[in-house]
Amino acid sequence: MDFRQFDPEAAAILTAEEARQNDTLMMIPSENYMSATVTAAQATVFGNKYAEGMPGARYYNGCVHMDAIERLAITRAKTLFGAEHANVQALSGAAMNIAVYHALLEPGDTVMALDLNQGGHLTHGSPVNFSGRIYKFVHYGVDRDSERLDLACIAQQVRDVRPKLIVTGATAYPRFWDFAAWRRIADEAGALLMADISHIAGLVVGGVHPSPVPHCDVVTTTTQKTLRGPRSGLILCRSKFAQAIDKAVFPGIQGGPHMHTVFAKAIAFKEAMGEGFRATQQRTVDNAQHLAAALSAHGFRLVSGGTDNHLMLVDLRALGLTGKVAANLLEAAGIVVNKNTIPYDPKTPAICSGIRLGTPALSTRGMGATEMEQIAVWIDEVLHHPDDATRHNRVAAEVRELCRRFPVPG
């Protein structure tokens, strides 16, 4: 029986969410659309099977096809990124990072990572997160004037701190990461080097951002953002860390893998090998450049002056708006962004002085430079006229019309 007939109450909520996604501009940089193929892959009989263990070494019988699909996903991940080893079982971004720390560190070991309030991630040592409670994290930040990473300054900090592990990667840093330079910094201190590329993995695969794989001991990424796969995690590492990483995932921090999601990852990795995927990643970066330039032309101040990747941060202090207020105003007009701290933000993370926005989902829908310029106009209208409800309603109607010209894939 169709679930829409069986459970109309739940189906109504799904229908409403489908309409929301169809009729609004998804501009949160960590969000994207799975293809119809990947969506269908998650709803397969692989979800019925428990498969604790690794291929060829399961704790349950009946896993012959589980082994086959996991091996296929591993092979494709290694090929896609040029990695020596891949673990495809991690259930999420947090789980993959937990596993890496569990494999490489002892409780109390010193780790360096980007400060959460300057673009880092919760699992990069936030004091309210497991990472900050179990390990001794020392955070680096961006230069106060340029709002970019000053590698010379960070190198000195690393020499002073002597961490066992350095974590690179961010959720809200709009510039390239020079992983080769980070390798030199790590080697000088005798530290291991990790890159969390959850945001930029698709850009790396698409050849529009430098790859960390040749330079880092371990690379982690979620699979749902620019990669357009299911919501899950992936760990890549040098072969000498393979056994430690695999054991850290299972039985170290989780039980049986979600095999239907592993199946969907295998499909997503194949999609990411295609020329169409590479073209979308190039369009994502191009669109970010166009959007950043258009916003700047409307008088918005962008953190670090622009972007090299798929996202940008807008400093709202000159407008007298908080990030929380601005994000709510834009959502009401059909433009979905998120409030975000800016470097050295005087406000709390719950309020913020900025918004974070990006172009992955818009690019997946096929939008280009013309649409980026129009979106900048709408953002300008809403945020420079925060009390004009009539204007906001008109923008929302125009946003819906644009969205219908660029349907959500799948």
HELIX and SHEET records of a PDB file:
HELIX    1   1 PHE A    3  PHE A    6  1                                   4    
HELIX    2   2 PRO A    8  ASP A   23  1                                  16    
HELIX    3   3 ALA A   36  GLN A   42  1                                   7    
HELIX    4   4 VAL A   45  ASN A   48  5                                   4    
HELIX    5   5 VAL A   64  PHE A   81  1                                  18    
HELIX    6   6 GLY A   93  LEU A  104  1                                  12    
HELIX    7   7 LEU A  116  GLN A  118  5                                   3    
HELIX    8   8 PHE A  130  ILE A  134  1                                   5    
HELIX    9   9 LEU A  151  VAL A  161  1                                  11    
HELIX   10  10 PHE A  179  ALA A  189  1                                  11    
HELIX   11  11 ALA A  201  VAL A  205  1                                   5    
HELIX   12  12 SER A  239  PHE A  241  5                                   3    
HELIX   13  13 ALA A  242  LYS A  247  1                                   6    
HELIX   14  14 ALA A  248  ILE A  253  3                                   6    
HELIX   15  15 MET A  259  ALA A  272  1                                  14    
HELIX   16  16 GLU A  275  ALA A  297  1                                  23    
HELIX   17  17 VAL A  303  GLY A  305  5                                   3    
HELIX   18  18 ARG A  317  LEU A  319  5                                   3    
HELIX   19  19 GLY A  323  ALA A  332  1                                  10    
HELIX   20  20 PRO A  360  THR A  364  1                                   5    
HELIX   21  21 ALA A  369  HIS A  384  1                                  16    
HELIX   22  22 ALA A  389  ARG A  405  1                                  17    
SHEET    1   A 2 LEU A  25  MET A  26  0                                        
SHEET    2   A 2 ILE A 335  VAL A 336  1                                        
SHEET    1   B 2 GLY A  53  MET A  54  0                                        
SHEET    2   B 2 ALA A  57  ARG A  58 -1                                        
SHEET    1   C 7 HIS A  85  ASN A  87  0                                        
SHEET    2   C 7 GLY A 233  CYS A 237 -1                                        
SHEET    3   C 7 VAL A 218  THR A 222 -1                                        
SHEET    4   C 7 LEU A 192  ASP A 196  1                                        
SHEET    5   C 7 LEU A 165  THR A 168  1                                        
SHEET    6   C 7 THR A 110  LEU A 114  1                                        
SHEET    7   C 7 LYS A 136  TYR A 140  1                                        
SHEET    1   D 4 ARG A 301  LEU A 302  0                                        
SHEET    2   D 4 LEU A 311  ASP A 315 -1                                        
SHEET    3   D 4 GLY A 354  GLY A 358 -1                                        
SHEET    4   D 4 ASN A 338  ASN A 340 -1                                        
END                                                                             
